[in-house]
C-alpha cells in the first residue's frame, strides 16, 4: 500500500489532535478535586497512555510516509 502526501498529513494531524485533546483531558483529571475511587483514576490513566501510544504510532507512520513521498517526488 502506498501512502500519498494527503494520507501522511492526515495521520500527522490525527496524532497531533490526539495528543492535544488528551493533554487537556490529563490536566482536567489532575485538577479534579472530587473524591473519586482509585479505579476511576487508573482507568482514565490507562486510556490516556494508550491514546498517546496510538498517537505516537500514527505520527511515526505519517512522518515516514511523508519522507518516503518526498524522496519519490524529489
DSSP file (Angstrom, degrees, kcal/mol; ACC not computed):
  #  RESIDUE AA STRUCTURE BP1 BP2  ACC     N-H-->O    O-->H-N    N-H-->O    O-->H-N    TCO  KAPPA ALPHA  PHI   PSI    X-CA   Y-CA   Z-CA
    1    1 A X              0   0    0      0, 0.0     2,-0.5     0, 0.0     0, 0.0   0.000 360.0 360.0 360.0 133.6    0.0    0.0    0.0
    2    2 A X        -     0   0    0     67,-0.0     2,-0.4     0, 0.0    63,-0.0  -0.899 360.0-145.8-107.9 125.8    1.3    3.4   -0.9
    3    3 A X        -     0   0    0     -2,-0.5     2,-0.1     4,-0.0     0, 0.0  -0.738  13.2-149.5 -87.8 132.9    0.6    6.4    1.2
    4    4 A X     >  -     0   0    0     -2,-0.4     4,-2.1     1,-0.1     3,-0.4  -0.443  34.1 -96.2 -90.4 173.6    0.2    9.7   -0.6
    5    5 A X  H  > S+     0   0    0      1,-0.2     4,-2.6     2,-0.2     5,-0.2   0.882 124.7  55.1 -58.6 -40.3    1.1   13.1    0.9
    6    6 A X  H  > S+     0   0    0      1,-0.2     4,-1.7     2,-0.2    -1,-0.2   0.851 107.6  50.0 -64.5 -33.8   -2.6   13.7    1.9
    7    7 A X  H  > S+     0   0    0     -3,-0.4     4,-2.4     2,-0.2    -1,-0.2   0.918 110.7  49.4 -68.2 -43.2   -2.6   10.4    3.8
    8    8 A X  H  X S+     0   0    0     -4,-2.1     4,-2.2     1,-0.2    -2,-0.2   0.921 111.9  47.7 -61.9 -45.0    0.6   11.3    5.6
    9    9 A X  H  X S+     0   0    0     -4,-2.6     4,-2.5     1,-0.2    -1,-0.2   0.857 110.3  53.0 -66.7 -34.1   -0.7   14.7    6.6
   10   10 A X  H  X S+     0   0    0     -4,-1.7     4,-2.5    -5,-0.2    -2,-0.2   0.922 109.0  48.9 -65.3 -44.2   -3.9   13.2    7.8
   11   11 A X  H  X S+     0   0    0     -4,-2.4     4,-2.2     1,-0.2    -2,-0.2   0.915 113.2  47.1 -61.4 -43.1   -2.0   10.7   10.0
   12   12 A X  H  X S+     0   0    0     -4,-2.2     4,-2.5     2,-0.2    -2,-0.2   0.909 111.7  50.8 -65.3 -41.7    0.1   13.5   11.5
   13   13 A X  H  X S+     0   0    0     -4,-2.5     4,-2.5     1,-0.2    -2,-0.2   0.903 110.6  48.5 -63.6 -41.4   -2.9   15.7   12.0
   14   14 A X  H  X S+     0   0    0     -4,-2.5     4,-2.6     2,-0.2    -1,-0.2   0.904 111.0  51.1 -65.3 -40.7   -4.8   12.9   13.9
   15   15 A X  H  X S+     0   0    0     -4,-2.2     4,-2.1     2,-0.2    -2,-0.2   0.924 111.9  46.2 -62.1 -44.7   -1.7   12.2   16.0
   16   16 A X  H  X S+     0   0    0     -4,-2.5     4,-2.7     2,-0.2     5,-0.2   0.922 112.1  51.3 -63.8 -43.6   -1.4   15.9   17.0
   17   17 A X  H  X S+     0   0    0     -4,-2.5     4,-2.8     1,-0.2     5,-0.3   0.921 109.5  50.6 -59.5 -45.3   -5.2   16.1   17.7
   18   18 A X  H  X S+     0   0    0     -4,-2.6     4,-2.2     1,-0.2     5,-0.2   0.916 112.1  46.7 -59.9 -44.0   -4.9   13.0   20.0
   19   19 A X  H  X S+     0   0    0     -4,-2.1     4,-1.8     2,-0.2    -2,-0.2   0.930 114.5  46.7 -65.9 -44.6   -2.0   14.5   21.9
   20   20 A X  H  X S+     0   0    0     -4,-2.7     4,-1.8     2,-0.2    -2,-0.2   0.930 115.0  44.9 -64.9 -45.5   -3.7   17.9   22.3
   21   21 A X  H  X S+     0   0    0     -4,-2.8     4,-2.0     1,-0.2    -1,-0.2   0.897 116.4  45.3 -68.4 -38.8   -7.1   16.6   23.4
   22   22 A X  H  X S+     0   0    0     -4,-2.2     4,-2.3    -5,-0.3    -1,-0.2   0.752 107.0  59.0 -78.9 -21.4   -5.6   14.1   25.8
   23   23 A X  H  X S+     0   0    0     -4,-1.8     4,-2.1    -5,-0.2    -1,-0.2   0.917 109.7  44.5 -65.5 -42.7   -3.2   16.6   27.2
   24   24 A X  H  X S+     0   0    0     -4,-1.8     4,-2.3     2,-0.2    -2,-0.2   0.899 112.8  51.2 -65.6 -40.8   -6.3   18.7   28.1
   25   25 A X  H  X S+     0   0    0     -4,-2.0     4,-2.2     2,-0.2    -2,-0.2   0.893 109.3  51.1 -62.7 -40.5   -8.0   15.6   29.5
   26   26 A X  H  X S+     0   0    0     -4,-2.3     4,-2.5     2,-0.2    -2,-0.2   0.917 109.2  50.0 -63.5 -44.0   -5.0   14.8   31.6
   27   27 A X  H  X S+     0   0    0     -4,-2.1     4,-2.4     1,-0.2    -2,-0.2   0.922 111.2  48.9 -61.1 -43.9   -4.9   18.3   33.0
   28   28 A X  H  < S+     0   0    0     -4,-2.3     4,-0.4     1,-0.2    -1,-0.2   0.880 111.2  50.4 -63.3 -37.8   -8.6   18.0   33.9
   29   29 A X  H >< S+     0   0    0     -4,-2.2     3,-0.8     1,-0.2    -2,-0.2   0.905 112.1  46.7 -66.5 -41.2   -8.0   14.7   35.5
   30   30 A X  H 3< S+     0   0    0     -4,-2.5    -2,-0.2     1,-0.2    -1,-0.2   0.884 111.6  51.5 -67.6 -38.3   -5.1   16.0   37.6
   31   31 A X  T 3< S+     0   0    0     -4,-2.4     2,-0.3    -5,-0.2    -1,-0.2   0.487  79.8 123.1 -79.4  -2.3   -7.1   19.1   38.6
   32   32 A X    <   -     0   0    0     -3,-0.8     4,-0.1    -4,-0.4    -3,-0.0  -0.431  35.2-180.0 -64.5 123.7  -10.1   17.0   39.8
   33   33 A X        +     0   0    0     -2,-0.3    -1,-0.2     2,-0.1     2,-0.1   0.475  46.4 107.4-102.4  -5.1  -10.8   17.8   43.4
   34   34 A X  S    S-     0   0    0      1,-0.1     2,-0.9     0, 0.0    -2,-0.0  -0.387  81.8-106.3 -72.3 150.7  -13.7   15.5   43.8
   35   35 A X        +     0   0    0     -2,-0.1     2,-0.3     0, 0.0    -1,-0.1  -0.696  52.0 171.0 -77.6 111.0  -13.3   12.3   45.8
   36   36 A X        -     0   0    0     -2,-0.9     2,-0.0    -4,-0.1     5,-0.0  -0.889  37.2 -99.9-120.4 152.0  -13.2    9.6   43.2
   37   37 A X    >>  -     0   0    0     -2,-0.3     4,-1.1     1,-0.1     3,-1.1  -0.363  32.5-116.3 -67.5 152.3  -12.4    5.9   43.6
   38   38 A X  H 3> S+     0   0    0      1,-0.3     4,-2.5     2,-0.2     5,-0.2   0.849 113.8  63.6 -57.6 -36.0   -8.9    4.9   42.7
   39   39 A X  H 3> S+     0   0    0      1,-0.2     4,-2.7     2,-0.2    -1,-0.3   0.833  96.7  58.4 -61.2 -31.4  -10.3    2.7   39.9
   40   40 A X  H <> S+     0   0    0     -3,-1.1     4,-2.1     2,-0.2    -1,-0.2   0.940 110.0  41.9 -60.7 -48.4  -11.6    5.9   38.2
   41   41 A X  H  X S+     0   0    0     -4,-1.1     4,-2.2     2,-0.2    -2,-0.2   0.878 114.8  51.0 -69.1 -37.8   -8.1    7.3   38.0
   42   42 A X  H  X S+     0   0    0     -4,-2.5     4,-2.3     2,-0.2    -2,-0.2   0.944 111.3  47.5 -64.6 -46.9   -6.5    4.0   37.0
   43   43 A X  H  X S+     0   0    0     -4,-2.7     4,-2.0     1,-0.2    -2,-0.2   0.919 115.3  44.7 -61.3 -44.4   -9.0    3.5   34.1
   44   44 A X  H  X S+     0   0    0     -4,-2.1     4,-2.2    -5,-0.2    -1,-0.2   0.838 110.8  53.9 -72.6 -31.4   -8.6    7.0   32.8
   45   45 A X  H  X S+     0   0    0     -4,-2.2     4,-2.6     2,-0.2    -1,-0.2   0.904 108.3  50.1 -65.9 -40.9   -4.8    6.9   33.1
   46   46 A X  H  X S+     0   0    0     -4,-2.3     4,-2.7     2,-0.2     5,-0.3   0.917 109.8  51.2 -62.5 -43.0   -4.8    3.7   31.0
   47   47 A X  H  X S+     0   0    0     -4,-2.0     4,-2.3     1,-0.2    -2,-0.2   0.917 111.4  47.8 -59.0 -43.4   -6.9    5.5   28.4
   48   48 A X  H  X S+     0   0    0     -4,-2.2     4,-2.3     2,-0.2    -2,-0.2   0.934 112.9  47.1 -63.9 -47.2   -4.5    8.4   28.3
   49   49 A X  H  X S+     0   0    0     -4,-2.6     4,-2.2     1,-0.2    -2,-0.2   0.926 113.5  47.7 -62.8 -45.8   -1.4    6.2   28.0
   50   50 A X  H  X S+     0   0    0     -4,-2.7     4,-2.5     1,-0.2    -1,-0.2   0.915 112.2  50.0 -62.5 -42.5   -3.0    4.0   25.3
   51   51 A X  H  X S+     0   0    0     -4,-2.3     4,-2.5    -5,-0.3    -1,-0.2   0.888 110.0  49.7 -65.4 -38.5   -4.1    7.1   23.3
   52   52 A X  H  X S+     0   0    0     -4,-2.3     4,-2.2     2,-0.2    -1,-0.2   0.882 110.7  50.7 -67.6 -36.9   -0.7    8.7   23.5
   53   53 A X  H  X S+     0   0    0     -4,-2.2     4,-2.3     2,-0.2    -2,-0.2   0.932 110.6  48.7 -64.1 -44.8    0.9    5.5   22.3
   54   54 A X  H  X S+     0   0    0     -4,-2.5     4,-2.8     1,-0.2     5,-0.2   0.915 110.3  51.8 -60.1 -42.9   -1.6    5.3   19.4
   55   55 A X  H  X S+     0   0    0     -4,-2.5     4,-2.7     1,-0.2    -1,-0.2   0.900 109.0  51.0 -60.7 -40.4   -0.8    9.0   18.6
   56   56 A X  H  X S+     0   0    0     -4,-2.2     4,-2.3     2,-0.2    -2,-0.2   0.907 111.4  47.0 -63.1 -42.3    2.9    8.1   18.6
   57   57 A X  H  X S+     0   0    0     -4,-2.3     4,-2.6     2,-0.2    -2,-0.2   0.940 114.7  45.9 -65.2 -47.3    2.4    5.2   16.2
   58   58 A X  H  X S+     0   0    0     -4,-2.8     4,-2.6     1,-0.2    -2,-0.2   0.906 113.4  49.9 -63.2 -41.1    0.2    7.3   13.8
   59   59 A X  H  X S+     0   0    0     -4,-2.7     4,-2.5    -5,-0.2    -1,-0.2   0.904 110.6  49.6 -63.0 -41.7    2.6   10.2   14.0
   60   60 A X  H  X S+     0   0    0     -4,-2.3     4,-2.5     2,-0.2     5,-0.2   0.927 112.1  47.6 -63.7 -45.3    5.6    7.9   13.2
   61   61 A X  H  X S+     0   0    0     -4,-2.6     4,-2.7     1,-0.2    -2,-0.2   0.912 112.4  50.8 -60.8 -42.0    3.7    6.4   10.2
   62   62 A X  H  X S+     0   0    0     -4,-2.6     4,-2.4     2,-0.2    -2,-0.2   0.918 111.6  45.7 -63.0 -44.7    2.8    9.8    9.0
   63   63 A X  H  X S+     0   0    0     -4,-2.5     4,-2.6     2,-0.2    -1,-0.2   0.915 114.2  48.6 -65.8 -42.8    6.3   11.2    9.1
   64   64 A X  H  X S+     0   0    0     -4,-2.5     4,-2.6     1,-0.2    -2,-0.2   0.915 112.8  48.0 -63.0 -42.3    7.7    8.1    7.4
   65   65 A X  H  X S+     0   0    0     -4,-2.7     4,-2.3    -5,-0.2    -2,-0.2   0.896 111.8  50.1 -65.1 -39.1    5.1    8.3    4.7
   66   66 A X  H  X S+     0   0    0     -4,-2.4     4,-2.2    -5,-0.2    -2,-0.2   0.918 112.4  46.6 -65.6 -43.3    5.8   12.0    4.2
   67   67 A X  H  X S+     0   0    0     -4,-2.6     4,-2.1     2,-0.2    -2,-0.2   0.909 112.9  49.4 -64.5 -41.7    9.5   11.3    3.9
   68   68 A X  H  X S+     0   0    0     -4,-2.6     4,-1.5     1,-0.2    -2,-0.2   0.891 111.1  50.1 -64.2 -39.1    9.0    8.4    1.5
   69   69 A X  H  X S+     0   0    0     -4,-2.3     4,-2.2     1,-0.2    -1,-0.2   0.890 109.9  50.2 -66.9 -39.3    6.7   10.6   -0.6
   70   70 A X  H  X S+     0   0    0     -4,-2.2     4,-2.8     1,-0.2    -2,-0.2   0.878 108.6  51.9 -66.9 -37.2    9.2   13.4   -0.7
   71   71 A X  H  < S+     0   0    0     -4,-2.1    -1,-0.2     2,-0.2    -2,-0.2   0.835 111.9  47.0 -70.3 -30.1   12.1   11.1   -1.8
   72   72 A X  H  < S+     0   0    0     -4,-1.5    -2,-0.2    -5,-0.2    -1,-0.2   0.889 118.5  40.4 -74.3 -40.7    9.9    9.7   -4.6
   73   73 A X  H  <        0   0    0     -4,-2.2    -2,-0.2     1,-0.2    -3,-0.2   0.847 360.0 360.0 -75.2 -34.6    8.8   13.2   -5.8
   74   74 A X     <        0   0    0     -4,-2.8    -1,-0.2    -5,-0.2    -2,-0.2   0.465 360.0 360.0 -82.5 360.0   12.2   14.8   -5.3
